[in-house]
Amino acid sequence: MKIEELQKNLAELKIPKRRYVINDSSPADTHVLQQNYNIWEYFYFDERGEKNDYKIFKTEEEACEYMLKIMNKLKKYYYKF
């Protein structure tokens, strides 16, 4: 899975765009997926500006699949917003 497919899947899950960021600046209270040179990073950027659940991936595919899995688990919480 690539970024474009991940974005499509997140839209289908009705995850609000304000809840995640892909390769962009990271506002507080968002799930972040970003490419950093040759690696991909996933983390939750909390309201205090700290990175939580930090993971590193070697490929875009692995990173996208992981983020989709996490967001799919969390979708029940995001329907409240």
PDB file of N, CA, C and O in Angstrom:
ATOM      1  N   MET A   1       0.843  -1.172   0.000  1.00  0.00           N
ATOM      2  CA  MET A   1       0.000   0.000   0.000  1.00  0.00           C
ATOM      3  C   MET A   1       0.896   1.245   0.000  1.00  0.00           C
ATOM      4  O   MET A   1       1.910   1.295   0.695  1.00  0.00           O
ATOM      5  N   LYS A   2       0.511   2.221  -0.771  1.00  0.00           N
ATOM      6  CA  LYS A   2       1.216   3.497  -0.857  1.00  0.00           C
ATOM      7  C   LYS A   2       0.362   4.586  -0.202  1.00  0.00           C
ATOM      8  O   LYS A   2      -0.776   4.337   0.195  1.00  0.00           O
ATOM      9  N   ILE A   3       0.914   5.774  -0.096  1.00  0.00           N
ATOM     10  CA  ILE A   3       0.245   6.901   0.555  1.00  0.00           C
ATOM     11  C   ILE A   3      -1.131   7.178  -0.043  1.00  0.00           C
ATOM     12  O   ILE A   3      -2.095   7.383   0.695  1.00  0.00           O
ATOM     13  N   GLU A   4      -1.233   7.185  -1.362  1.00  0.00           N
ATOM     14  CA  GLU A   4      -2.509   7.483  -2.011  1.00  0.00           C
ATOM     15  C   GLU A   4      -3.597   6.502  -1.596  1.00  0.00           C
ATOM     16  O   GLU A   4      -4.732   6.896  -1.326  1.00  0.00           O
ATOM     17  N   GLU A   5      -3.243   5.230  -1.548  1.00  0.00           N
ATOM     18  CA  GLU A   5      -4.211   4.206  -1.141  1.00  0.00           C
ATOM     19  C   GLU A   5      -4.556   4.344   0.346  1.00  0.00           C
ATOM     20  O   GLU A   5      -5.710   4.166   0.737  1.00  0.00           O
ATOM     21  N   LEU A   6      -3.562   4.658   1.165  1.00  0.00           N
ATOM     22  CA  LEU A   6      -3.816   4.877   2.590  1.00  0.00           C
ATOM     23  C   LEU A   6      -4.816   6.015   2.775  1.00  0.00           C
ATOM     24  O   LEU A   6      -5.767   5.883   3.546  1.00  0.00           O
ATOM     25  N   GLN A   7      -4.613   7.128   2.077  1.00  0.00           N
ATOM     26  CA  GLN A   7      -5.520   8.259   2.198  1.00  0.00           C
ATOM     27  C   GLN A   7      -6.938   7.890   1.761  1.00  0.00           C
ATOM     28  O   GLN A   7      -7.915   8.318   2.375  1.00  0.00           O
ATOM     29  N   LYS A   8      -7.041   7.107   0.715  1.00  0.00           N
ATOM     30  CA  LYS A   8      -8.351   6.651   0.249  1.00  0.00           C
ATOM     31  C   LYS A   8      -9.020   5.777   1.317  1.00  0.00           C
ATOM     32  O   LYS A   8     -10.206   5.941   1.605  1.00  0.00           O
ATOM     33  N   ASN A   9      -8.259   4.856   1.896  1.00  0.00           N
ATOM     34  CA  ASN A   9      -8.803   3.967   2.929  1.00  0.00           C
ATOM     35  C   ASN A   9      -9.229   4.742   4.174  1.00  0.00           C
ATOM     36  O   ASN A   9     -10.264   4.437   4.767  1.00  0.00           O
ATOM     37  N   LEU A  10      -8.444   5.737   4.573  1.00  0.00           N
ATOM     38  CA  LEU A  10      -8.808   6.541   5.739  1.00  0.00           C
ATOM     39  C   LEU A  10     -10.079   7.334   5.467  1.00  0.00           C
ATOM     40  O   LEU A  10     -10.909   7.497   6.361  1.00  0.00           O
ATOM     41  N   ALA A  11     -10.238   7.822   4.261  1.00  0.00           N
ATOM     42  CA  ALA A  11     -11.470   8.537   3.897  1.00  0.00           C
ATOM     43  C   ALA A  11     -12.669   7.593   3.947  1.00  0.00           C
ATOM     44  O   ALA A  11     -13.740   7.972   4.420  1.00  0.00           O
ATOM     45  N   GLU A  12     -12.490   6.364   3.458  1.00  0.00           N
ATOM     46  CA  GLU A  12     -13.574   5.376   3.496  1.00  0.00           C
ATOM     47  C   GLU A  12     -13.960   5.017   4.928  1.00  0.00           C
ATOM     48  O   GLU A  12     -15.122   4.725   5.210  1.00  0.00           O
ATOM     49  N   LEU A  13     -12.978   5.041   5.834  1.00  0.00           N
ATOM     50  CA  LEU A  13     -13.247   4.768   7.243  1.00  0.00           C
ATOM     51  C   LEU A  13     -13.860   5.984   7.944  1.00  0.00           C
ATOM     52  O   LEU A  13     -14.263   5.903   9.104  1.00  0.00           O
ATOM     53  N   LYS A  14     -13.926   7.099   7.234  1.00  0.00           N
ATOM     54  CA  LYS A  14     -14.468   8.364   7.747  1.00  0.00           C
ATOM     55  C   LYS A  14     -13.659   8.904   8.929  1.00  0.00           C
ATOM     56  O   LYS A  14     -14.211   9.468   9.874  1.00  0.00           O
ATOM     57  N   ILE A  15     -12.344   8.717   8.854  1.00  0.00           N
ATOM     58  CA  ILE A  15     -11.452   9.292   9.851  1.00  0.00           C
ATOM     59  C   ILE A  15     -11.268  10.766   9.499  1.00  0.00           C
ATOM     60  O   ILE A  15     -10.828  11.074   8.391  1.00  0.00           O
ATOM     61  N   PRO A  16     -11.588  11.676  10.400  1.00  0.00           N
ATOM     62  CA  PRO A  16     -11.428  13.104  10.105  1.00  0.00           C
ATOM     63  C   PRO A  16      -9.979  13.453   9.770  1.00  0.00           C
ATOM     64  O   PRO A  16      -9.057  12.976  10.432  1.00  0.00           O
ATOM     65  N   LYS A  17      -9.778  14.272   8.762  1.00  0.00           N
ATOM     66  CA  LYS A  17      -8.419  14.649   8.351  1.00  0.00           C
ATOM     67  C   LYS A  17      -7.664  15.378   9.448  1.00  0.00           C
ATOM     68  O   LYS A  17      -6.433  15.382   9.446  1.00  0.00           O
ATOM     69  N   ARG A  18      -8.363  15.988  10.373  1.00  0.00           N
ATOM     70  CA  ARG A  18      -7.682  16.686  11.462  1.00  0.00           C
ATOM     71  C   ARG A  18      -7.054  15.716  12.460  1.00  0.00           C
ATOM     72  O   ARG A  18      -6.314  16.144  13.346  1.00  0.00           O
ATOM     73  N   ARG A  19      -7.333  14.427  12.334  1.00  0.00           N
ATOM     74  CA  ARG A  19      -6.812  13.428  13.260  1.00  0.00           C
ATOM     75  C   ARG A  19      -5.514  12.773  12.784  1.00  0.00           C
ATOM     76  O   ARG A  19      -4.901  12.004  13.524  1.00  0.00           O
ATOM     77  N   TYR A  20      -5.091  13.076  11.547  1.00  0.00           N
ATOM     78  CA  TYR A  20      -3.844  12.493  11.059  1.00  0.00           C
ATOM     79  C   TYR A  20      -3.140  13.451  10.110  1.00  0.00           C
ATOM     80  O   TYR A  20      -3.756  14.340   9.523  1.00  0.00           O
ATOM     81  N   VAL A  21      -1.841  13.248   9.976  1.00  0.00           N
ATOM     82  CA  VAL A  21      -1.003  14.057   9.094  1.00  0.00           C
ATOM     83  C   VAL A  21      -0.067  13.110   8.367  1.00  0.00           C
ATOM     84  O   VAL A  21       0.497  12.193   8.964  1.00  0.00           O
ATOM     85  N   ILE A  22       0.093  13.342   7.069  1.00  0.00           N
ATOM     86  CA  ILE A  22       1.027  12.538   6.279  1.00  0.00           C
ATOM     87  C   ILE A  22       1.995  13.490   5.587  1.00  0.00           C
ATOM     88  O   ILE A  22       1.597  14.306   4.756  1.00  0.00           O
ATOM     89  N   ASN A  23       3.277  13.372   5.943  1.00  0.00           N
ATOM     90  CA  ASN A  23       4.342  14.196   5.364  1.00  0.00           C
ATOM     91  C   ASN A  23       4.030  15.684   5.406  1.00  0.00           C
ATOM     92  O   ASN A  23       4.156  16.382   4.399  1.00  0.00           O
ATOM     93  N   ASP A  24       3.627  16.161   6.565  1.00  0.00           N
ATOM     94  CA  ASP A  24       3.298  17.571   6.738  1.00  0.00           C
ATOM     95  C   ASP A  24       3.604  17.960   8.179  1.00  0.00           C
ATOM     96  O   ASP A  24       3.969  17.105   8.986  1.00  0.00           O
ATOM     97  N   SER A  25       3.460  19.240   8.511  1.00  0.00           N
ATOM     98  CA  SER A  25       3.699  19.676   9.886  1.00  0.00           C
ATOM     99  C   SER A  25       2.687  18.999  10.809  1.00  0.00           C
ATOM    100  O   SER A  25       1.589  18.632  10.392  1.00  0.00           O
ATOM    101  N   SER A  26       3.075  18.849  12.042  1.00  0.00           N
ATOM    102  CA  SER A  26       2.300  18.042  12.979  1.00  0.00           C
ATOM    103  C   SER A  26       1.638  18.874  14.062  1.00  0.00           C
ATOM    104  O   SER A  26       2.293  19.244  15.036  1.00  0.00           O
ATOM    105  N   PRO A  27       0.359  19.177  13.915  1.00  0.00           N
ATOM    106  CA  PRO A  27      -0.325  19.839  15.025  1.00  0.00           C
ATOM    107  C   PRO A  27      -0.553  18.835  16.157  1.00  0.00           C
ATOM    108  O   PRO A  27      -0.492  17.623  15.946  1.00  0.00           O
ATOM    109  N   ALA A  28      -0.809  19.342  17.332  1.00  0.00           N
ATOM    110  CA  ALA A  28      -1.030  18.468  18.488  1.00  0.00           C
ATOM    111  C   ALA A  28      -2.259  17.598  18.292  1.00  0.00           C
ATOM    112  O   ALA A  28      -3.180  17.947  17.554  1.00  0.00           O
ATOM    113  N   ASP A  29      -2.250  16.465  18.965  1.00  0.00           N
ATOM    114  CA  ASP A  29      -3.365  15.517  18.959  1.00  0.00           C
ATOM    115  C   ASP A  29      -3.619  14.936  17.565  1.00  0.00           C
ATOM    116  O   ASP A  29      -4.756  14.882  17.098  1.00  0.00           O
ATOM    117  N   THR A  30      -2.540  14.506  16.916  1.00  0.00           N
ATOM    118  CA  THR A  30      -2.668  13.878  15.599  1.00  0.00           C
ATOM    119  C   THR A  30      -1.768  12.651  15.505  1.00  0.00           C
ATOM    120  O   THR A  30      -0.768  12.523  16.211  1.00  0.00           O
ATOM    121  N   HIS A  31      -2.159  11.768  14.617  1.00  0.00           N
ATOM    122  CA  HIS A  31      -1.342  10.612  14.264  1.00  0.00           C
ATOM    123  C   HIS A  31      -0.529  11.031  13.052  1.00  0.00           C
ATOM    124  O   HIS A  31      -1.069  11.577  12.090  1.00  0.00           O
ATOM    125  N   VAL A  32       0.764  10.774  13.101  1.00  0.00           N
ATOM    126  CA  VAL A  32       1.674  11.293  12.081  1.00  0.00           C
ATOM    127  C   VAL A  32       2.373  10.150  11.362  1.00  0.00           C
ATOM    128  O   VAL A  32       2.844   9.197  11.982  1.00  0.00           O
ATOM    129  N   LEU A  33       2.428  10.266  10.043  1.00  0.00           N
ATOM    130  CA  LEU A  33       3.219   9.361   9.216  1.00  0.00           C
ATOM    131  C   LEU A  33       4.086  10.245   8.341  1.00  0.00           C
ATOM    132  O   LEU A  33       3.576  11.080   7.595  1.00  0.00           O
ATOM    133  N   GLN A  34       5.395  10.064   8.428  1.00  0.00           N
ATOM    134  CA  GLN A  34       6.281  10.911   7.647  1.00  0.00           C
ATOM    135  C   GLN A  34       7.518  10.155   7.192  1.00  0.00           C
ATOM    136  O   GLN A  34       8.012   9.243   7.855  1.00  0.00           O
ATOM    137  N   GLN A  35       7.989  10.576   6.037  1.00  0.00           N
ATOM    138  CA  GLN A  35       9.233  10.027   5.521  1.00  0.00           C
ATOM    139  C   GLN A  35      10.369  10.901   6.027  1.00  0.00           C
ATOM    140  O   GLN A  35      10.322  12.127   5.924  1.00  0.00           O
ATOM    141  N   ASN A  36      11.378  10.259   6.569  1.00  0.00           N
ATOM    142  CA  ASN A  36      12.551  10.949   7.082  1.00  0.00           C
ATOM    143  C   ASN A  36      13.775  10.292   6.446  1.00  0.00           C
ATOM    144  O   ASN A  36      14.290   9.291   6.945  1.00  0.00           O
ATOM    145  N   TYR A  37      14.224  10.869   5.347  1.00  0.00           N
ATOM    146  CA  TYR A  37      15.294  10.306   4.527  1.00  0.00           C
ATOM    147  C   TYR A  37      14.882   8.927   4.037  1.00  0.00           C
ATOM    148  O   TYR A  37      13.927   8.815   3.269  1.00  0.00           O
ATOM    149  N   ASN A  38      15.578   7.871   4.461  1.00  0.00           N
ATOM    150  CA  ASN A  38      15.302   6.522   3.949  1.00  0.00           C
ATOM    151  C   ASN A  38      14.359   5.714   4.829  1.00  0.00           C
ATOM    152  O   ASN A  38      14.116   4.539   4.555  1.00  0.00           O
ATOM    153  N   ILE A  39      13.830   6.319   5.872  1.00  0.00           N
ATOM    154  CA  ILE A  39      12.923   5.585   6.760  1.00  0.00           C
ATOM    155  C   ILE A  39      11.565   6.279   6.818  1.00  0.00           C
ATOM    156  O   ILE A  39      11.411   7.432   6.414  1.00  0.00           O
ATOM    157  N   TRP A  40      10.602   5.547   7.327  1.00  0.00           N
ATOM    158  CA  TRP A  40       9.260   6.088   7.564  1.00  0.00           C
ATOM    159  C   TRP A  40       9.011   6.044   9.053  1.00  0.00           C
ATOM    160  O   TRP A  40       9.338   5.059   9.715  1.00  0.00           O
ATOM    161  N   GLU A  41       8.430   7.114   9.587  1.00  0.00           N
ATOM    162  CA  GLU A  41       8.146   7.205  11.011  1.00  0.00           C
ATOM    163  C   GLU A  41       6.642   7.321  11.234  1.00  0.00           C
ATOM    164  O   GLU A  41       5.943   8.025  10.506  1.00  0.00           O
ATOM    165  N   TYR A  42       6.171   6.630  12.234  1.00  0.00           N
ATOM    166  CA  TYR A  42       4.792   6.772  12.691  1.00  0.00           C
ATOM    167  C   TYR A  42       4.848   7.121  14.170  1.00  0.00           C
ATOM    168  O   TYR A  42       5.639   6.549  14.920  1.00  0.00           O
ATOM    169  N   PHE A  43       4.002   8.065  14.587  1.00  0.00           N
ATOM    170  CA  PHE A  43       3.857   8.361  16.006  1.00  0.00           C
ATOM    171  C   PHE A  43       2.569   9.141  16.230  1.00  0.00           C
ATOM    172  O   PHE A  43       1.987   9.705  15.303  1.00  0.00           O
ATOM    173  N   TYR A  44       2.147   9.156  17.481  1.00  0.00           N
ATOM    174  CA  TYR A  44       1.031   9.992  17.896  1.00  0.00           C
ATOM    175  C   TYR A  44       1.630  11.204  18.580  1.00  0.00           C
ATOM    176  O   TYR A  44       2.376  11.065  19.549  1.00  0.00           O
ATOM    177  N   PHE A  45       1.314  12.393  18.087  1.00  0.00           N
ATOM    178  CA  PHE A  45       1.822  13.649  18.626  1.00  0.00           C
ATOM    179  C   PHE A  45       0.767  14.192  19.584  1.00  0.00           C
ATOM    180  O   PHE A  45      -0.266  14.710  19.158  1.00  0.00           O
ATOM    181  N   ASP A  46       1.038  14.069  20.887  1.00  0.00           N
ATOM    182  CA  ASP A  46       0.005  14.416  21.865  1.00  0.00           C
ATOM    183  C   ASP A  46      -0.108  15.926  22.095  1.00  0.00           C
ATOM    184  O   ASP A  46       0.649  16.717  21.533  1.00  0.00           O
ATOM    185  N   GLU A  47      -1.071  16.298  22.932  1.00  0.00           N
ATOM    186  CA  GLU A  47      -1.366  17.709  23.177  1.00  0.00           C
ATOM    187  C   GLU A  47      -0.245  18.436  23.914  1.00  0.00           C
ATOM    188  O   GLU A  47      -0.229  19.666  23.947  1.00  0.00           O
ATOM    189  N   ARG A  48       0.687  17.698  24.502  1.00  0.00           N
ATOM    190  CA  ARG A  48       1.838  18.313  25.175  1.00  0.00           C
ATOM    191  C   ARG A  48       3.063  18.394  24.271  1.00  0.00           C
ATOM    192  O   ARG A  48       4.137  18.821  24.697  1.00  0.00           O
ATOM    193  N   GLY A  49       2.888  17.977  23.018  1.00  0.00           N
ATOM    194  CA  GLY A  49       3.997  18.044  22.063  1.00  0.00           C
ATOM    195  C   GLY A  49       4.970  16.890  22.149  1.00  0.00           C
ATOM    196  O   GLY A  49       6.110  17.000  21.698  1.00  0.00           O
ATOM    197  N   GLU A  50       4.533  15.786  22.724  1.00  0.00           N
ATOM    198  CA  GLU A  50       5.395  14.609  22.856  1.00  0.00           C
ATOM    199  C   GLU A  50       5.000  13.541  21.856  1.00  0.00           C
ATOM    200  O   GLU A  50       3.826  13.381  21.520  1.00  0.00           O
ATOM    201  N   LYS A  51       6.003  12.812  21.386  1.00  0.00           N
ATOM    202  CA  LYS A  51       5.764  11.701  20.460  1.00  0.00           C
ATOM    203  C   LYS A  51       5.478  10.441  21.268  1.00  0.00           C
ATOM    204  O   LYS A  51       6.237  10.086  22.169  1.00  0.00           O
ATOM    205  N   ASN A  52       4.384   9.772  20.939  1.00  0.00           N
ATOM    206  CA  ASN A  52       4.008   8.529  21.601  1.00  0.00           C
ATOM    207  C   ASN A  52       3.893   7.425  20.556  1.00  0.00           C
ATOM    208  O   ASN A  52       3.630   7.698  19.385  1.00  0.00           O
ATOM    209  N   ASP A  53       4.089   6.185  20.980  1.00  0.00           N
ATOM    210  CA  ASP A  53       3.968   5.013  20.102  1.00  0.00           C
ATOM    211  C   ASP A  53       4.841   5.158  18.858  1.00  0.00           C
ATOM    212  O   ASP A  53       4.420   4.818  17.753  1.00  0.00           O
ATOM    213  N   TYR A  54       6.039   5.655  19.041  1.00  0.00           N
ATOM    214  CA  TYR A  54       6.968   5.906  17.931  1.00  0.00           C
ATOM    215  C   TYR A  54       7.419   4.587  17.298  1.00  0.00           C
ATOM    216  O   TYR A  54       7.899   3.686  17.986  1.00  0.00           O
ATOM    217  N   LYS A  55       7.258   4.491  15.991  1.00  0.00           N
ATOM    218  CA  LYS A  55       7.676   3.299  15.238  1.00  0.00           C
ATOM    219  C   LYS A  55       8.453   3.742  14.004  1.00  0.00           C
ATOM    220  O   LYS A  55       8.175   4.792  13.425  1.00  0.00           O
ATOM    221  N   ILE A  56       9.417   2.939  13.615  1.00  0.00           N
ATOM    222  CA  ILE A  56      10.209   3.192  12.409  1.00  0.00           C
ATOM    223  C   ILE A  56       9.992   2.039  11.441  1.00  0.00           C
ATOM    224  O   ILE A  56       9.965   0.875  11.841  1.00  0.00           O
ATOM    225  N   PHE A  57       9.837   2.374  10.158  1.00  0.00           N
ATOM    226  CA  PHE A  57       9.643   1.374   9.112  1.00  0.00           C
ATOM    227  C   PHE A  57      10.635   1.615   7.981  1.00  0.00           C
ATOM    228  O   PHE A  57      11.016   2.752   7.700  1.00  0.00           O
ATOM    229  N   LYS A  58      11.040   0.537   7.346  1.00  0.00           N
ATOM    230  CA  LYS A  58      11.986   0.646   6.232  1.00  0.00           C
ATOM    231  C   LYS A  58      11.302   0.965   4.915  1.00  0.00           C
ATOM    232  O   LYS A  58      11.928   1.505   4.003  1.00  0.00           O
ATOM    233  N   THR A  59      10.010   0.634   4.811  1.00  0.00           N
ATOM    234  CA  THR A  59       9.316   0.864   3.545  1.00  0.00           C
ATOM    235  C   THR A  59       8.025   1.647   3.749  1.00  0.00           C
ATOM    236  O   THR A  59       7.422   1.618   4.822  1.00  0.00           O
ATOM    237  N   GLU A  60       7.620   2.336   2.710  1.00  0.00           N
ATOM    238  CA  GLU A  60       6.354   3.071   2.712  1.00  0.00           C
ATOM    239  C   GLU A  60       5.183   2.116   2.916  1.00  0.00           C
ATOM    240  O   GLU A  60       4.231   2.436   3.628  1.00  0.00           O
ATOM    241  N   GLU A  61       5.254   0.966   2.302  1.00  0.00           N
ATOM    242  CA  GLU A  61       4.174  -0.009   2.399  1.00  0.00           C
ATOM    243  C   GLU A  61       3.942  -0.457   3.835  1.00  0.00           C
ATOM    244  O   GLU A  61       2.805  -0.487   4.307  1.00  0.00           O
ATOM    245  N   GLU A  62       5.026  -0.809   4.531  1.00  0.00           N
ATOM    246  CA  GLU A  62       4.908  -1.241   5.931  1.00  0.00           C
ATOM    247  C   GLU A  62       4.322  -0.127   6.798  1.00  0.00           C
ATOM    248  O   GLU A  62       3.453  -0.376   7.634  1.00  0.00           O
ATOM    249  N   ALA A  63       4.795   1.088   6.598  1.00  0.00           N
ATOM    250  CA  ALA A  63       4.333   2.224   7.386  1.00  0.00           C
ATOM    251  C   ALA A  63       2.852   2.498   7.141  1.00  0.00           C
ATOM    252  O   ALA A  63       2.096   2.735   8.084  1.00  0.00           O
ATOM    253  N   CYS A  64       2.441   2.466   5.885  1.00  0.00           N
ATOM    254  CA  CYS A  64       1.034   2.727   5.552  1.00  0.00           C
ATOM    255  C   CYS A  64       0.118   1.655   6.124  1.00  0.00           C
ATOM    256  O   CYS A  64      -0.944   1.964   6.664  1.00  0.00           O
ATOM    257  N   GLU A  65       0.523   0.406   6.009  1.00  0.00           N
ATOM    258  CA  GLU A  65      -0.287  -0.682   6.546  1.00  0.00           C
ATOM    259  C   GLU A  65      -0.425  -0.567   8.064  1.00  0.00           C
ATOM    260  O   GLU A  65      -1.496  -0.821   8.614  1.00  0.00           O
ATOM    261  N   TYR A  66       0.652  -0.186   8.733  1.00  0.00           N
ATOM    262  CA  TYR A  66       0.600  -0.025  10.185  1.00  0.00           C
ATOM    263  C   TYR A  66      -0.351   1.112  10.561  1.00  0.00           C
ATOM    264  O   TYR A  66      -1.191   0.953  11.447  1.00  0.00           O
ATOM    265  N   MET A  67      -0.217   2.256   9.889  1.00  0.00           N
ATOM    266  CA  MET A  67      -1.087   3.383  10.228  1.00  0.00           C
ATOM    267  C   MET A  67      -2.549   3.053   9.967  1.00  0.00           C
ATOM    268  O   MET A  67      -3.414   3.422  10.761  1.00  0.00           O
ATOM    269  N   LEU A  68      -2.837   2.376   8.884  1.00  0.00           N
ATOM    270  CA  LEU A  68      -4.216   1.996   8.590  1.00  0.00           C
ATOM    271  C   LEU A  68      -4.759   1.085   9.687  1.00  0.00           C
ATOM    272  O   LEU A  68      -5.904   1.237  10.114  1.00  0.00           O
ATOM    273  N   LYS A  69      -3.941   0.145  10.139  1.00  0.00           N
ATOM    274  CA  LYS A  69      -4.357  -0.768  11.204  1.00  0.00           C
ATOM    275  C   LYS A  69      -4.683   0.003  12.484  1.00  0.00           C
ATOM    276  O   LYS A  69      -5.706  -0.255  13.118  1.00  0.00           O
ATOM    277  N   ILE A  70      -3.828   0.938  12.861  1.00  0.00           N
ATOM    278  CA  ILE A  70      -4.045   1.734  14.066  1.00  0.00           C
ATOM    279  C   ILE A  70      -5.304   2.581  13.934  1.00  0.00           C
ATOM    280  O   ILE A  70      -6.137   2.607  14.840  1.00  0.00           O
ATOM    281  N   MET A  71      -5.442   3.269  12.812  1.00  0.00           N
ATOM    282  CA  MET A  71      -6.589   4.151  12.620  1.00  0.00           C
ATOM    283  C   MET A  71      -7.894   3.361  12.550  1.00  0.00           C
ATOM    284  O   MET A  71      -8.934   3.840  13.002  1.00  0.00           O
ATOM    285  N   ASN A  72      -7.843   2.179  11.997  1.00  0.00           N
ATOM    286  CA  ASN A  72      -9.031   1.323  11.945  1.00  0.00           C
ATOM    287  C   ASN A  72      -9.470   0.939  13.356  1.00  0.00           C
ATOM    288  O   ASN A  72     -10.666   0.898  13.645  1.00  0.00           O
ATOM    289  N   LYS A  73      -8.508   0.659  14.232  1.00  0.00           N
ATOM    290  CA  LYS A  73      -8.839   0.336  15.623  1.00  0.00           C
ATOM    291  C   LYS A  73      -9.426   1.536  16.351  1.00  0.00           C
ATOM    292  O   LYS A  73     -10.287   1.379  17.216  1.00  0.00           O
ATOM    293  N   LEU A  74      -8.964   2.731  16.004  1.00  0.00           N
ATOM    294  CA  LEU A  74      -9.388   3.943  16.697  1.00  0.00           C
ATOM    295  C   LEU A  74     -10.635   4.593  16.112  1.00  0.00           C
ATOM    296  O   LEU A  74     -11.152   5.553  16.683  1.00  0.00           O
ATOM    297  N   LYS A  75     -11.120   4.091  14.997  1.00  0.00           N
ATOM    298  CA  LYS A  75     -12.235   4.788  14.312  1.00  0.00           C
ATOM    299  C   LYS A  75     -13.473   4.930  15.184  1.00  0.00           C
ATOM    300  O   LYS A  75     -14.211   5.903  15.031  1.00  0.00           O
ATOM    301  N   LYS A  76     -13.722   4.005  16.083  1.00  0.00           N
ATOM    302  CA  LYS A  76     -14.909   4.123  16.937  1.00  0.00           C
ATOM    303  C   LYS A  76     -14.838   5.361  17.821  1.00  0.00           C
ATOM    304  O   LYS A  76     -15.872   5.927  18.178  1.00  0.00           O
ATOM    305  N   TYR A  77     -13.638   5.782  18.176  1.00  0.00           N
ATOM    306  CA  TYR A  77     -13.482   6.994  18.995  1.00  0.00           C
ATOM    307  C   TYR A  77     -13.648   8.265  18.155  1.00  0.00           C
ATOM    308  O   TYR A  77     -14.128   9.287  18.645  1.00  0.00           O
ATOM    309  N   TYR A  78     -13.245   8.184  16.891  1.00  0.00           N
ATOM    310  CA  TYR A  78     -13.279   9.369  16.043  1.00  0.00           C
ATOM    311  C   TYR A  78     -14.660   9.658  15.487  1.00  0.00           C
ATOM    312  O   TYR A  78     -14.885  10.756  14.978  1.00  0.00           O
ATOM    313  N   TYR A  79     -15.578   8.737  15.559  1.00  0.00           N
ATOM    314  CA  TYR A  79     -16.934   9.019  15.088  1.00  0.00           C
ATOM    315  C   TYR A  79     -17.642   9.985  16.021  1.00  0.00           C
ATOM    316  O   TYR A  79     -18.670  10.551  15.651  1.00  0.00           O
ATOM    317  N   LYS A  80     -17.116  10.187  17.222  1.00  0.00           N
ATOM    318  CA  LYS A  80     -17.704  11.132  18.152  1.00  0.00           C
ATOM    319  C   LYS A  80     -17.467  12.580  17.718  1.00  0.00           C
ATOM    320  O   LYS A  80     -18.209  13.474  18.124  1.00  0.00           O
ATOM    321  N   PHE A  81     -16.462  12.813  16.915  1.00  0.00           N
ATOM    322  CA  PHE A  81     -16.062  14.181  16.561  1.00  0.00           C
ATOM    323  C   PHE A  81     -16.782  14.681  15.341  1.00  0.00           C
ATOM    324  O   PHE A  81     -16.559  15.813  14.913  1.00  0.00           O
TER     325      PHE A  81
END
